Amino acid sequence: MPVSPRDDPDTDLGVYLHWPFCERVCPYCDFNVIRARPMDQSEWLGYYLRELTYFQERAPHYKLRSIFFGGGTPSLMRPEIVGALIDHIKALWPAPRALEVSLEANPSDASPETLAAFAGAGITRLSLGVQALNDKDLQALGRWHDSAQAVRAVENAKTYFQHVSFDLIYGRPGQTRGLWEAELTQALALKPDHLSLYQLTIEPGTAFYRARARRRLTLPGEDGMAAFYETAQDLCANAGMEAYEVSNHAAPGARCVHNLIYWRGGDYVGAGPGAHGRISVGGQRYETLIVKKPKDWAASVKRRGHGAARMEPLSAQDQFTELLLMGLRLNEGVDLARLEALVPGGVTRDASAELQEAGLITRDARNIRATQKGRAVLNAVLQRLLA
Ligand SMILES: C[S@@+](CC[C@H](N)C(=O)[O-])C[C@H]1O[C@@H](n2cnc3c(N)ncnc32)[C@H](O)[C@@H]1O
C-alpha cells in the first residue's frame, strides 16, 4: 500500500468536536444546531469517546496539534465533560505540551467560575460569540446577552485563557458605516488577541430568510457591505491585528492554529453530529461526514461505535479545488507546488494573468495569493480560476 507524506507520524492533526445543542437557536443560524433539552451529559460523553477511538484506530499515525470544541454551544457542556474529552484525545494521539484547545462560548455562560473551570479542564483559547456590542442589535439578532455582559465576558476570559477571541457579525439591518466603526473601535479597545468578523449572511431555512422574503428585514446593499469590510480591514490593521484570513484578524502569535489546519489543507478528525473531517489512510485522503441529527448519531454510535454517514476518497481534483478555495482565504496564499502536485497545470497562466492584471491576485514562482481587493470578491476570483 502506498504511503503518502500524510501518513507520516509527524503529520499534524486537528480534532474538531461538534456539540449541537443551544439554549435557543438564533434566527440567522443554519449550523447543525438544536435547542437543548435536559440530558445526561455523561451518557453523551460516552458516545464522543467511542467515536474518537473509532477514528484513532483508523488513523493512529498523527501528532495532535489542536482541539476545537465548536457548536452549537459547547459552553453548555459541563467543564468535567470537556476535561474528560481532552484527556481522552491526548491519550489517543501524541500531543505537544503547547496544545491549542479552543472552546466556543456564549457570553451568558461566561461567569468567572465557569471560565475558571474550563481553563482547569485544559481549554487554552476561548472564542466568545459576542456578535454585537449594542443592545438593540443584540435583540434583533435574537441574542440573550446584553453588551455589558459581553464586555464582562471578554474581560473575565482574558484572566483565565492564554488566547481570547470573539466573533462579531456586521452588515446588520440598519447598521451604518459610522456605527460599525464606533463598535469595532470599542471591540478593539477590549484587546482580544483575535477577532472573527463575519458578514451577516441570510441562509435558506432560517427565520431571517423568511423575514426577508416577507420584506420584514432589509440589509445594507452590496456597496454598504464592501464599505463595512474596508472599515474592518483598516481599523484592525491600525490596531496591529493582521487580517490573516478573509474574516479573521490576529495579534502577533495569536492566529488560530486549528483553523489554519483547515485553511492550509491539513488533516482533522471531526466527531459529533454533523462534523466533517479529512483524514489520510494508506496514502489516500478521505472526506468523513457524521450523521447530522443528534438522536440518530447517538443511536449509530451505540450500534456500531461511530456515526460516520460517509467516508469517501477524495480525488486529486477535489483536493486541488479545496486547497485553492481554502488557501486563497489566507493572506499567505497557497503553495503552487502543492497545487501542481495534485493537478499539473491546474492554475492556468491565462486565468492568473487576467486576475493579476485586475489587481485581484499575485502570483510568483512559489505562491498564489488573493490581494485585499481580491479577497473582498473571492467567489468571483475562484470561479475564474476554477473555470
Ligand atoms: C454557530 S456559532 C456557535 C458559537 C456560539 N454558540 C454563538 O452562538 O455565538 C459560530 C459563529 O458563526 C457566526 N454565524 C453563524 N451564522 C451566521 C450568519 N448567518 N451570518 C454571519 N455569521 C454567522 C457567528 O458569528 C457565530 O459566532
The ligand as an SDF file (V2000), in Angstrom:
LIG
                    3D

 27 29  0  0  0  0  0  0  0  0999 V2000
  -22.6720   28.6150   15.0760 C   0  0  0  0  0  0  0  0  0  0  0  0
  -21.9780   29.8730   16.0660 S   0  0  0  0  0  0  0  0  0  0  0  0
  -21.5310   28.9980   17.5130 C   0  0  0  0  0  0  0  0  0  0  0  0
  -20.9690   29.8740   18.6290 C   0  0  0  0  0  0  0  0  0  0  0  0
  -21.8640   30.3000   19.7590 C   0  0  0  0  0  0  0  0  0  0  0  0
  -22.7670   29.3170   20.2250 N   0  0  0  0  0  0  0  0  0  0  0  0
  -22.6720   31.5510   19.4100 C   0  0  0  0  0  0  0  0  0  0  0  0
  -23.8780   31.4670   19.3410 O   0  0  0  0  0  0  0  0  0  0  0  0
  -22.0900   32.5860   19.2430 O   0  0  0  0  0  0  0  0  0  0  0  0
  -20.4600   30.3010   15.3120 C   0  0  0  0  0  0  0  0  0  0  0  0
  -20.3780   31.6800   14.7220 C   0  0  0  0  0  0  0  0  0  0  0  0
  -20.9020   31.6890   13.4370 O   0  0  0  0  0  0  0  0  0  0  0  0
  -21.2970   33.0180   13.1010 C   0  0  0  0  0  0  0  0  0  0  0  0
  -22.5240   32.9220   12.2930 N   0  0  0  0  0  0  0  0  0  0  0  0
  -23.4970   31.9760   12.3830 C   0  0  0  0  0  0  0  0  0  0  0  0
  -24.4510   32.2040   11.4500 N   0  0  0  0  0  0  0  0  0  0  0  0
  -24.0900   33.3130   10.7670 C   0  0  0  0  0  0  0  0  0  0  0  0
  -24.6710   34.0690    9.6850 C   0  0  0  0  0  0  0  0  0  0  0  0
  -25.8080   33.6960    9.1060 N   0  0  0  0  0  0  0  0  0  0  0  0
  -24.0100   35.1580    9.2370 N   0  0  0  0  0  0  0  0  0  0  0  0
  -22.8460   35.5190    9.7950 C   0  0  0  0  0  0  0  0  0  0  0  0
  -22.2660   34.8650   10.8110 N   0  0  0  0  0  0  0  0  0  0  0  0
  -22.8660   33.7790   11.3050 C   0  0  0  0  0  0  0  0  0  0  0  0
  -21.4730   33.7740   14.3920 C   0  0  0  0  0  0  0  0  0  0  0  0
  -20.6010   34.8490   14.4630 O   0  0  0  0  0  0  0  0  0  0  0  0
  -21.1440   32.7370   15.4580 C   0  0  0  0  0  0  0  0  0  0  0  0
  -20.3830   33.2510   16.4940 O   0  0  0  0  0  0  0  0  0  0  0  0
  1  2  1  0
  2  3  1  0
  2 10  1  0
  3  4  1  0
  4  5  1  0
  5  6  1  0
  5  7  1  0
  7  8  2  0
  7  9  1  0
 10 11  1  0
 11 12  1  0
 11 26  1  0
 12 13  1  0
 13 14  1  0
 13 24  1  0
 14 15  1  0
 14 23  1  0
 15 16  2  0
 16 17  1  0
 17 18  1  0
 17 23  2  0
 18 19  1  0
 18 20  2  0
 20 21  1  0
 21 22  2  0
 22 23  1  0
 24 25  1  0
 24 26  1  0
 26 27  1  0
M  CHG  2   2   1   9  -1
M  END
$$$$
